[in-house]
Amino acid sequence: MKEKGILFVLSGPSGVGKGTVRKALFEQDTELKYSISMTTRPIREGEQEGVDYFYRTREQFENMIDENKMLEYAEYVGNYYGTPKAYVEEMLDKGHDVFLEIEVQGAMQVKQNFPHGVFIFLIPPSLEELKNRIIDRGTESEHLISSRLDEAKNEIEMMEAYDYVVVNDDVDHAVRKVQSIVQSEHCKRERIAKQYKQLLEVDER
């Protein structure tokens, strides 16, 4: 009997390196299914539609909200971000682990809809390092950098809502910690016990 997949949610402040850690993780772990987020923010140089994000207009995104087709969504610094619902549900039912890389507001919505998901908070070594990473992008104005740092301080205070915290001081170290979390969750007694109880019920029949 195939175990139902686990929903893993990687979240943290903007600029902390969520995308970098996620990409490095998926280069090593081909079993995870990545659920690509949708956004209304402009596509950046080097990004690809359907690879980094699904890029939609504000009107298109709001239509999907009205039709209840989003697992979660949030408005962050003037743009919507969210996760289409259908793909996540299908993969979990087929026994695949699904990995979401989303903003903090969206993660809190997922926690309400999927309380049995596993929530991982990625933090920078320091706020100064976070500021440097945002500046190094070269895509943000001075005003937007300040807004993101203020928001980051508020988001870091929300880490108590998460199951795990990983410091992204080194990408390889962060990836290994996330891999350990995935392995540990599959070894949890309650998950294995539930699976074997189902097997015993089938055997008794």
N, C-alpha and C positions, 0 to 999 in steps of 0.2 A: 504494500500500500504506500503510494508516494506521499511524502510529507508536503503539506502546503507550504509555499514559499514564505519567506520573511521579508517584511518591508524595512529597509534600512534608510534612514534619513540623515544626510550630512548637511549641517547648517553652521552658520557663524557670520560674523560681520563682513560687510563688503570689503574686498581687498585682502582678506585673510589667506586666500589661496585655495578656496574650495575647488575651483575648476582644475587647478594644477594637480591637486591631490587626487581628485576623481580620475583624471586622465591617466596619471601614473598607476593608479590602482587597476584600471581596466586594461592596461598594457600587460599586467601580470595575472589577472583573474578573469578568465573568459566565461565563467559560470554566471556571474552577476548580469542582470539585465538592467540597463540604464534607461530610466524614463526621462526623456528630453523635456525640458520645461518650455513654456511658451512665454513670450514677452512682447511688450509694445515699444521697448527701447530700440533705437536705431542699431542696425547691424554694424559691428566694428570691423576694422580692417583685419583680414585673416580669418574671420568667422564664416561659418557656412550654415545656410538654412537646413534644418533637419539634422544637423550634427551638433552644433553648439546650443541652439535654441530653435523653436518654431517662431518666426517673426510675424506678427499680426498687427493690424491697425487697432486703434482703441475701440472703434465701433465693432469690429469683428470679435475682439476679446469680450466685450460687454455682452454681445449676443450669446456667446458660449456660457457666460455666467448666468444669464437669464434662463438658458435651457438646461441648467444644472449639469453641465458637461465637464466641470472642473473639480478635481479632487481638492484643490486648494488654490487660493490666489491672494495676492496682496498688492497694494499700491506702494511703491518704494521710490522715493525721490522723483516723483512725477510720472513713473511708468508702472504698468501692471506686469506682474510675474505670476505664473501659475503652472499647474500640472494637469494635463488632460486626464480624465478619470478612467476611460475604457481600457487603455493599455495596461495600466497598473493592475486593475482587477483581473484581467485575463491572464497575465503572467503569474500572479500569485496563485490563482486557481490551478494552473498547470504545474505548480510545484517549483517555479523559478523564484529565486530571490530577486527583489527589485530594489534598486539603489536610486534614491532621489538626492539631488544636490540643489538645495533651495534656500531662499532667504528665511530669516527667523520668523517673520510674521506668518509666512506660509507653513512653516514647520509646526507652529502652534495649531493651525487649522487641521493639519494632518493628524496631529496628536488627538484632537477631538474625534475625528472620523475613523482613525485606526489606532486606538489606544494600545494595541499589542505590538505596534511597530517598535523599532529600536532606533533611538534618537541619539545622534553623535554631534557634539558641539566642537567645532574647530576654532581655536583661538590663536592669536599671534603671541610671540614671546613678550611683546610689550606694545603699548599704544604708539610709541615712537617708531617702532618697526612697521606697524600697520600704516602709519602716515607715509613712510618712505615707500612702501609697496604701492600705495595708491598714486603717489607722485610719479613713480617709475613707469606706471602705465602710459602716462602722457596723454590720457584721454579726458582728464577731468579739469575743470576750471578751479581756481583758488576757492571760490565760494562753494562749489560742490564738494571739494575735499573737506572743507570745514564742516559741511552738513553731514558727510559720511562719518567723520570722526565723532561728532556729537551723537549720531545714531548708534555708532558702534559701542559707545559707553553704555547706552541704555540697553543694548542687546546683550552685552556681556553679563549684565545683572540678571538676565533671564536663563543663565546656564543651569540653574537649579531644576528647570523643567526637563532637562535632558538626562539620559541614562549614562552617557559616557562623555568625557572631555578629553580631547587630543590637542596638544600644543604643536602647532606647525612651525617648529624651529628648523626642521630639515624635512624635505619632502619624502625622502626614502624612509626616514624614521616614522613619519606620520602614516605613511601607507602601511608599514608593517603593523602598526598599532591598530589600524582599521581592520586589517586582515585577521588579526588576533580576536577582535571583537566579533567578527562574522563567524569564525570557528567556534568561539565560546558560546555564542547564542544557539548554535546547532547542537551543542552538547548539554544544554540546560535540561535538568531532570524533567521539568513539566512538559517540555516539548516531546522528549523521547517517551515518557510515560503515557502521554495521550496517544501517540502513534501505536504503542504496543497494546494498549487497552483495546483499540480498534481492531488490531490483528487477533487478539484473543476472542473478541466477540464474534468475528468472522469464523474462527476455528470451531467455536462452540456450536455454531449453526450447522 
